[in-house]
Amino acid sequence: MHHVAIMKKSWGLTDKILTGEKKIESRWYASNRSPWDRVEVGDTVYFKNSGEPITLKSGVEKVFQFSDLTPKKVQEILKVYGADDGITKRRMKDFFNLFKDKKYCILIFLEKPLKIKPFEINKAGFGAMSAWVTVDNISKIKK
């Protein structure tokens, strides 16, 4: 499967993926939704900043899923995986406050991130606010 992860540009995460500072893409949700149970080892994740074209891709090395989260569990996940998720110690409390009430967490371990020739996608049918898109082939949504 191919996935598109839409990133918040102000967080600068796509640059951190390319430099290797961010080795994990995490998604935190209040309810069970994509990419839960949809991303697997061997899949490809394409990354784009919101409002921009796709600029990089990465393979999926492994996936961890956590459910029934509590603030204590969120804190434990951040303690163990936060640095590899590109979260500095200085920002850890900020991210804990963002995620403390979430019930689901998906950790996608990235392998061999690669800058690619930028291209646009058509998100029609996935929801204008969708931050994650899953398709069997990226060519189906490539403009």
Summary of the structure (lengths in Angstrom):
residues: 143
radius of gyration: 14.6
end to end distance: 18.4
largest distance: 43.2
contacts: 403
relative contact order: 0.28
helix: 27%
strand: 37%
